[in-house]
Amino acid sequence: MQLIEMKNITKNYEMGEATVHALRGIDLVVEGAEFLAIVGPSGSGKSTLMNMIGCLDRPSAGEYYLEGKKVDELNDDQLAAIRNKSIGFVFQTFNLLPRTNCLHNVELPLLYSSVGRKDRERKALEMLERVGLGSRVHHNPSELSGGERQRVAIARALVNDPKIVLADEPTGNLDSKTGSEIMAILAELNGEGKTIILVTHEKYIAEYSRRAVYLRDGQVVSEDAEILR
């Protein structure tokens, strides 16, 4: 089942008198339950493309269809609903609330979905147990290791049962052993039917995916898992 279709997506940023062409005509199709890596060096447009896929930003031109809906025709409230219900985000910097414990960090998407307190707590506990942090639910992020913080971020991304998990350099602040543990969680989720879209510049991280799109200077220069071998 086709989940995402992008046609000729461009994104330009005005920087004073200069125009930065971050994306230059991206065509991309993602099937449901795929594990896709978006690979490329710094400045290649990886994170910009991820922001487009995650409805965090709008393209300058082109068409984006998510589950058959034309995204550029949706208003801000509709986009917010998609981000909350259909897409889970995992970032390199974790993006956890520092003075809020693990349980409440994971509950946040449910709060925005108007889920009742008892159901929020139950679902958040289930997700924390799923990522191996059932004994750390009342700890604040400052009391956790980097790997544990990223596990909390994954639990938060999963709590609304999204179809898509977007992971932007999810192992960038972790050592290789911990990074491999995080990738094993994402691979397991993909095996259960989640669509995983991963941004990385690390070859060994991209090798967890089943397909890779390689970007350079805002363009797709290769679209084949063989680029990783």
C-alpha positions, -999 to +999 in steps of 0.1 A: +000+000+000+014+034-010+016+056+020+036+086+008+041+101-026+061+132-033+063+148-068+089+174-077+092+188-042+113+219-039+122+240-009+139+274-010+149+296+019+156+333+016+188+342+035+191+379+031+196+386-005+206+350-013+183+321-020+192+286-006+178+258-027+175+231+000+155+206-021+156+206-059+128+185-073+125+154-051+104+125-062+098+099-035+073+070-029+072+051+004+051+020+008+034+010+041+056-010+065+088+001+047+121+008+065+136+036+045+169+054+051+175+089+038+212+091+035+236+119+027+263+143+039+256+174+060+238+200+039+224+175+014+188+183+024+181+152+045+165+170+075+146+194+052+131+164+034+122+148+068+105+181+078+084+179+046+075+143+052+065+150+088+043+180+079+066+203+099+072+225+069+056+232+036+074+229+002+080+259-020+066+238-049+056+203-058+029+179-045+029+157-014+003+130-008+000+113+025-024+083+026-039+098-006-045+132+009-029+162-008-010+177+021-006+212+007-044+216+007-047+209+045-049+237+070-027+241+101-052+223+124-054+194+100-016+192+097-013+193+135-038+164+138-017+143+113+015+150+132-001+140+165-020+109+153-003+095+122+034+104+127+058+097+156+090+118+158+124+107+172+151+134+172+189+133+177+185+157+207+157+137+223+135+168+228+123+158+262+109+182+288+138+184+313+118+190+345+091+164+336+095+127+344+095+099+318+058+091+323+046+126+317+070+131+288+055+100+271+020+111+279+023+145+261+009+134+226-021+118+244-027+150+263-030+169+230-054+141+218-077+148+248-072+113+262-083+109+298-057+108+326-061+071+335-058+060+298-029+084+293-010+068+322-018+033+312-007+038+276+025+057+286+034+029+311+029+003+284+052+021+260+079+026+286+078-010+294+080-018+257+113+000+254+127-015+286+122+015+310+093+002+332+115+008+363+124+044+353+090+060+348+094+085+376+129+096+367+136+130+350+157+130+318+187+144+337+188+111+357+189+090+325+217+080+302+216+091+265+203+057+254+176+058+280+165+093+270+162+081+234+142+051+245+118+076+262+116+096+230+107+064+211+081+055+237+066+090+232+067+086+194+048+053+197+022+062+223-005+073+198+001+042+177+012+061+146+016+045+112+049+063+105+079+068+128+103+095+116+138+092+131+162+121+124+197+110+133+184+090+163+218+077+172+238+108+166+244+116+203+250+079+213+279+056+214+279+028+188+267+000+212+238+021+224+230+033+189+228-004+178+203-010+206+181+019+195+182+007+159+172-028+170+141-013+186+133+005+153+139-027+133+116-046+156+089-020+152+092-022+114+088-060+117+055-054+134+042-032+105+053+003+114+067+024+085+102+037+096+118+066+078+154+072+091+177+101+084+214+094+088+248+100+075+262+068+091+265+038+068+263+013+096+230+028+108+215+030+073+222-007+068+193-015+092+170-002+065+156-022+036+159+006+010+179+038+009+176+071-009+208+090-012+207+128-013+233+153-025+228+190-029+190+187-024+185+160-051+181+122-051+213+108-067+206+071-060+176+051-048+188+016-041+197-005-011+229-015-029+245+019-022+250+007+014+269-025+005 
